[in-house]
Structures are given as C-alpha cells and as structure tokens.
Amino acid sequence: MSATPSDPPPLSVVLVHGAFADASSWNGVVQRLQAAGLRVAAPANPLRGISVDSAYVASYLDQIPGPVLVVGHSYGGAVISNAATNASNVVGLVFVAAFATDEGERLGDVAASSRDSVLGAAQVPLNYPTGSGADTAVELAIDPAKFRDAFAADLPPEQTAMMAATQRPVAQSAFSEPSGPPAWKAKPSWAVVATGDKAAGADVTRSMAQRAGADITEANGSHVIMISQPDTVVGVILTAAAAVGHPASSAST
C-alpha cells in the first residue's frame, strides 16, 4: 500500500537480539514480517550491560516515527523491559525465549535460579579493554564445544558450529547490574516460551512471562526458537500487531 501525506506513520517492528548473537539471528523473522507488509528493523545490541544497552535501544526507539512493537530475544528481553519504559511510541512488547525482568533484579541471580538452564557451566570468561587506560573488564562467551547443547540443540551441527564461531560475547555487567522499572507493567505484552530452552531456562522465561501478564505461546524448541521455528515467532508478532491496532497487510507499505 502506498502512503499519502495525511496517513499516520505505520507500525514498526523492532527486533532486539540477545547475548552471544547478533541481528542476523532474526533473518528468518525479518523476511516473513516484510513479506507480510510490516516495517522491520533489527538494530545491533551493544551487549555491554543493562544500563548501556537499554540507553542505546531507547535512543533508537525514540528516533522512529510512529508506533513501535518491540521484540526481545533472551537478554534482549531485559533490555527492552528497560528501554521501552519511557518510550511513548512503544505500543507493545514481545518476549521470545526472553527475560522479562522486574525492577532491582539481576540477571545473574535470575539465571542461577533456573533448573532448566545449563548455560552457566558452558560459559568462558574473556577480558576486554574498557577504554580507560589499561583497565580491562570481563565478558562471557560460550565454549564452542558446549554451544549446541546449551544454546541451539534443535539446529544442525554445521549451523551451530558457525554460530559458535561468530558469537558475540556479552559483558559480565549485563548479569550483575540491577534492572530498572519495567515497561511490561504499563504496556501489553506477548511471549514465546521455548520448552526446550536450556540457555535462559524455560522455567524462568515462563514464570517471568506469567508475572508480566503476557499472552503466552509455548513451542517445543531450543533457546533460538526464532531461528528454528520462525513461523511460530512471526505468528505471535502478527497477533500482537493486530491486537495493538496495526494488522499486517499483504503488500509492503
């Protein structure tokens, strides 16, 4: 559909990736949402900590004209919970195998409470320069030998080997910083819970989604459910878009 000058800005869907990943993890979802006629963006999440990453995503959201449905995967869920709190253009949130943190929570404590997650034992510490003289800080990566089991067990080994080789480490501060006031207390939310999630832990993502009052869809898949089952994730996003008054069209806007 072509827009006229009097038309309001259309809905934008913003996809925020999580730790150990990049925006390409959303490729299958992006392709399907664009085919459905939605505007889509998948910005880079800096992965330097809750405060830094949330401020970056909040700034990104603020520069989008019109309504926004923001989607977060894994750690990206904690980021959008913070980034969208004061974003007047965000009309809803979608959590995909994601943390929907509350004020004062630390992801390290939350992750340690999971009975389903094996990610802690799969992580390896690395050092990175902070930019302040010779100071360094710790970031975390996943041991490539443990990557498939902990992160993406329902994908082919050849694919997970590439994902392990191209993973982006996350600053340890992402797990130690307290989360701020969450957007889900004031905005409608939806969630995809991957029942085979051994990274965030299906038990944790489910309980957080329930606490947030999210409309929950469960699917039998790994932590990267948006890669292994993009149609399921897209279906939830389209449901959310329709619920906030912006159904997809069959033609691009």
N, C-alpha and C positions, 0 to 999 in steps of 0.2 A: 504494500500500500504506500502511495506517495503522500507525504505530509504537506499540509498547507500552512501558511504563516500563522493562522489562527489556532492550529491544533496544539494541544498541550504536549510537552515532551513525553515521549513514550517511556515505558518501563525499561530500566537497565538491570541486567542480572550481573552481579559482581561475584566472581568465584575466587575465594582466598584459600590457597593451598596450605598445607601443614608442614611440620618438620620433616627433614630427610627427603624432601621432594621439591619440585618447582612447579611453575604454572602449566607445564606440559602434561602434568598428571590429569588435567581437566580436558585434554584434547577431545576425547570422545563425547563428553558432555557439551563442550562448546559447539562442536559440529552439529549435534542434534538440536540444540537450542536455536542456533542460527537458522537451521532448516525450518524450524517452527515459527520463524519470523521475529525472534526476540533479539534485542541488542545485548551483547555479552562482552564482558571484559574479565581478564584473569591476570591481575597485577602480581608482581613479584612481592612475596612476603619476605622482609629482610632477615627474619629468624635470629634477631639479636636480643630478644627479650620482650616481655609483655608490654612494658611502657613504650619502648621504641617502636615496636611493630604496630601497636594499636594506634599510636600517633600518626604513623605513616599511612595506614589504611584509612584512618579518619580523614586525613587530608585528601586522600584520593577520592573518597566518597563525597566530600564537600565540593569537589570540582566537577561533579557530574550533574548536569541539568536534569531536573525531573525526578520521578520516583525511582527508588532502588530496592531491589530484593537482593540481600547479601547472603552468600552461601559460604560456609566454612568447613573445611575438612580437618579432622584431628586437632592439632594445636591451633589451626586456623579458626576453630570454633571459639576458643578462648579469646583470640584476637578480635573476632567480630563482636563477641559479647561486650568487649570494652570499646571498640572503635565506633560502634553504632549507637551508643548510649545517648550521645548528644547530637546525633545526625538527624536533622529534621526531615530529610528526604528519604530515609530508610523506612520502608513500609512493612517489612517482614524479614525474618531470618530463617535460614535452613541450615541445620546441623547434619553433616554427613560423617558418620563414624567419628563424632567430634565431642570435644569437651565444651560443655555449656557452664562455665564457671560462675560462681557467686562471689560477691564482694568479700575480700580477705582470703580467699582460697589460694593455695599454692599448688601448681600442677604436680610438683614432686610428691607432695603428700597425697594428692588425689590418685596419682598413678600407682603409688605404693599400696593403696587400699584395694586394688583390683585383684581378684582371684583368677581372672582370665588372662591377664597380660603377662607376657614373658619378655617384654621389651627391655626392662631394666637389666637383665642378665646379658642382653645382646649388645648393649651399648659399649663403646670405647671412648675414652676421653682424649681430646686433642687440645693443643694450645693455639691461640691466635693473638696477634698484636692488637691492643686496644686503641692505638693511635696516640697514647700518652707516653711518650718516651719509649723506654724499653719494656714497659709493662705488658703483661700478657694476661689473658683470661682463658677459661676452659670452655670448650664447645664439645658437643657429643655427636658421634656418628654411630652407625650400626655396623657391627662386624659383618663383612660381606658373606662369610660362611654361615651366618645366622639370619641374614636378611630375609630370605624367602620364608622361612618358618615363622618369623616374628611379624613380618610386615605384609606379605603378599602371597600366601600359600596357595591361592586359587589361580595363580598365573603361571604360564610355562616357565621352566627353569631358565631358558635362554633369555626371556624377557626380564626376569627378576635379577639375573646377573648383570644386565645392562643398567637396571635401576640402581643396583647396589654400587656400580662403578660411577654413576653420575649423581649420587645422592648429595644433598646439601646439608652439612652439619648445622646444628642449632646451638645457640649459646646456652650454657648451663643456667644462666639467669632466667631463661624462659620458664624453668621449673621451680625457681626459688622466689621470684617476685610475686607479691600478692596481687590478685586480680582486683579490679575496681568495680564500681556499680554496674550491673549487667543490663544490657539492652533488652533481654528477653522478659524483664519484669514489666516493660511498658509496650512491647511490640509483639505481634503474633509470631509464633514460630512453628516449624516443622522439623522432623528429624528422621534420618535413615539410620537405623541400628543394624550393623553387620553382625550377625550372630556368631560368626567365626573370627571375630576381631580379637587378635592376640597382641596387638600393639597398645591401643588406648584401653582395650578391655571392654567386651560387650556389656559386662555387668555395670561398669562405670558410665559408659555412654547412655545406656538405657535409663539408669537411675537419674542422671542429670537431665535427660530429655523429659522424663516424667516430672521432675521438680520444676522444670521450665514451663510445664503445661503444653508441651509441643504435641502436635499431631504426629504420631509415631508410625513409621512403616518399618517392619523388620524384614531383612533379606538374608539368606544363607550365603555368606561370602566373607572374604577377608577384610582387613583394615582398608584396603584400597578398592572398596566396592564401586567407586566411581569409574575405575578402570575396568574391572572385571564385569560389572553389570551397569553400564552407563544408562541403559534404558530405564532401569529402576530408579536411578537417581534423577534422571530427567523427568520422569513421570511425577515425582514428588515436587520438583521445582515448578513444573507446569501447573500442578494443583495449587501450589502456593500463589503463583502469579494470578491465577483465576480468582482465588479467594480474596486477594487484595484489590481486585477490580481491574486487572490487566491481563486478560486471556491472550494467549498466543494467536497469531494469525498464520495462515498457510503460506503467505507471501512475506517477503522481507519488508521492513519498514523503511 
